[in-house]
Amino acid sequence: MKKKNSVTNEDLVLFKQTLSGARQIEQDKIHPKPTSSKQKKQQVITKRERIHADFYFSDEFEPELPQHGPMQYIKPTAPSYLAKQLRRGDFYPDLILDLHGLRKDDAKVEITSLIYAAKKQHVKCVCIVHGLGGYILKQKVPHWLVQHPDVLAFHQAPLEWGGQGALLVLLDVNEDIR
């Protein structure tokens, strides 16, 4: 099937007259640089952190936590007086993590990184500020913390550390981290 050429001689003359004062444009395109090895390494590290966070934390797991009153948890193998000590403020958090504005997946990675950093620095108590907002992180953070093997206990933080929008977390730091 042949295409009909609908361009007439008059159209060509008109086109040439229109372009008579035009000049050729210089090449001004910028070619993107290939991603550097630093960027690739950072992408690999971020991917590894997400996989590590997914290893510890499942969104489907629903632990039996208190529905009323302050949020608290004690690992079955830990002494029962730890929650009372956390409530009274006997433990001072050395590291504070603020999760405001983070998505669930990013919050998981940050919590995993916080626990790792705390164990590496031999920090026994940390504070995780999840905020109130839409209650998504307020509900999910305790569920994730229950699943981590290094969490001994947590309790709703006293007012000076965030009150209902934060948790004081007690960690088991006896193991060596490299």
RAQUIKA-V334786 format. One record per residue. RES is the residue in three letters. SS is DSSP state (helix for helix, strand for strand, loop for the rest). PHI is phi in whole degrees, -180 to 180 (999 if undefined). NEAR is the number of other ideal C-beta (glycine too) atoms within 10 Angstrom. Layout:
BEGIN
RES | SS | PHI | NEAR
RES | SS | PHI | NEAR
END
This chain:
BEGIN
MET | loop | 999 | 2
LYS | loop | -92 | 4
LYS | loop | -86 | 5
LYS | loop | -85 | 5
ASN | loop | -86 | 6
SER | loop | -95 | 6
VAL | loop | -88 | 9
THR | loop | -99 | 9
ASN | helix | -64 | 7
GLU | helix | -63 | 8
ASP | helix | -65 | 10
LEU | helix | -66 | 10
VAL | helix | -64 | 10
LEU | helix | -62 | 11
PHE | helix | -64 | 11
LYS | helix | -66 | 9
GLN | helix | -66 | 9
THR | helix | -67 | 9
LEU | loop | -91 | 9
SER | loop | -63 | 7
GLY | loop | -93 | 6
ALA | loop | -80 | 7
ARG | loop | -124 | 6
GLN | loop | -74 | 5
ILE | loop | -83 | 6
GLU | loop | -76 | 5
GLN | loop | -68 | 5
ASP | loop | -127 | 5
LYS | loop | -77 | 4
ILE | loop | -106 | 5
HIS | loop | -82 | 5
PRO | loop | -67 | 5
LYS | loop | -80 | 6
PRO | loop | -64 | 8
THR | loop | -61 | 10
SER | loop | -76 | 9
SER | helix | -68 | 8
LYS | helix | -64 | 8
GLN | helix | -65 | 10
LYS | helix | -63 | 11
LYS | helix | -62 | 10
GLN | helix | -64 | 12
GLN | helix | -64 | 11
VAL | helix | -65 | 10
ILE | helix | -64 | 10
THR | helix | -62 | 12
LYS | helix | -64 | 10
ARG | helix | -64 | 11
GLU | helix | -64 | 17
ARG | helix | -64 | 15
ILE | helix | -64 | 10
HIS | helix | -63 | 15
ALA | helix | -67 | 19
ASP | helix | -68 | 14
PHE | helix | -65 | 10
TYR | helix | -83 | 17
PHE | loop | -113 | 23
SER | loop | -114 | 12
ASP | loop | -79 | 12
GLU | loop | -83 | 5
PHE | loop | -70 | 10
GLU | loop | -120 | 9
PRO | loop | -75 | 11
GLU | loop | -89 | 7
LEU | loop | -116 | 14
PRO | loop | -64 | 11
GLN | loop | -85 | 6
HIS | loop | -122 | 4
GLY | loop | 85 | 7
PRO | loop | -70 | 14
MET | loop | -72 | 19
GLN | strand | -152 | 19
TYR | strand | -156 | 23
ILE | strand | -131 | 19
LYS | loop | -62 | 17
PRO | loop | -56 | 5
THR | loop | -89 | 7
ALA | loop | -92 | 15
PRO | loop | -63 | 12
SER | loop | -73 | 9
TYR | loop | -79 | 11
LEU | helix | -63 | 20
ALA | helix | -64 | 20
LYS | helix | -65 | 14
GLN | helix | -65 | 16
LEU | helix | -66 | 26
ARG | helix | -62 | 15
ARG | helix | -74 | 10
GLY | loop | 87 | 15
ASP | loop | -69 | 12
PHE | loop | -104 | 18
TYR | loop | -104 | 10
PRO | loop | -72 | 23
ASP | loop | -87 | 13
LEU | strand | -125 | 16
ILE | strand | -126 | 14
LEU | strand | -116 | 23
ASP | strand | -104 | 15
LEU | loop | -99 | 24
HIS | loop | -56 | 11
GLY | loop | 84 | 9
LEU | loop | -94 | 17
ARG | loop | -80 | 11
LYS | helix | -58 | 15
ASP | helix | -63 | 13
ASP | helix | -68 | 15
ALA | helix | -64 | 23
LYS | helix | -59 | 24
VAL | helix | -63 | 21
GLU | helix | -66 | 17
ILE | helix | -66 | 27
THR | helix | -61 | 20
SER | helix | -65 | 14
LEU | helix | -63 | 20
ILE | helix | -64 | 24
TYR | helix | -63 | 14
ALA | helix | -64 | 14
ALA | helix | -65 | 22
LYS | helix | -66 | 18
LYS | helix | -66 | 12
GLN | loop | -95 | 11
HIS | loop | 58 | 12
VAL | loop | -94 | 16
LYS | loop | -88 | 16
CYS | strand | -127 | 21
VAL | strand | -129 | 23
CYS | strand | -119 | 22
ILE | strand | -114 | 29
VAL | strand | -96 | 18
HIS | loop | -100 | 25
GLY | loop | 78 | 19
LEU | loop | -103 | 12
GLY | loop | 41 | 12
GLY | loop | -88 | 8
TYR | loop | 65 | 10
ILE | helix | -70 | 13
LEU | helix | -70 | 23
LYS | helix | -61 | 18
GLN | helix | -83 | 12
LYS | helix | -80 | 18
VAL | helix | -58 | 26
PRO | helix | -62 | 22
HIS | helix | -65 | 17
TRP | helix | -72 | 23
LEU | helix | -63 | 24
VAL | helix | -61 | 17
GLN | helix | -80 | 13
HIS | loop | -79 | 16
PRO | loop | -69 | 10
ASP | loop | -92 | 19
VAL | strand | -88 | 23
LEU | strand | -84 | 20
ALA | strand | -162 | 25
PHE | strand | -147 | 28
HIS | strand | -149 | 23
GLN | strand | -55 | 21
ALA | loop | -70 | 25
PRO | loop | -63 | 15
LEU | helix | -57 | 9
GLU | helix | -68 | 8
TRP | helix | -109 | 18
GLY | loop | 131 | 21
GLY | helix | 58 | 13
GLN | helix | -70 | 14
GLY | helix | -96 | 19
ALA | strand | -151 | 27
LEU | strand | -129 | 27
LEU | strand | -92 | 26
VAL | strand | -118 | 31
LEU | strand | -103 | 24
LEU | strand | -112 | 22
ASP | loop | -90 | 16
VAL | loop | -110 | 18
ASN | loop | -74 | 8
GLU | loop | -80 | 8
ASP | loop | -84 | 8
ILE | loop | -118 | 12
ARG | loop | -112 | 3
END
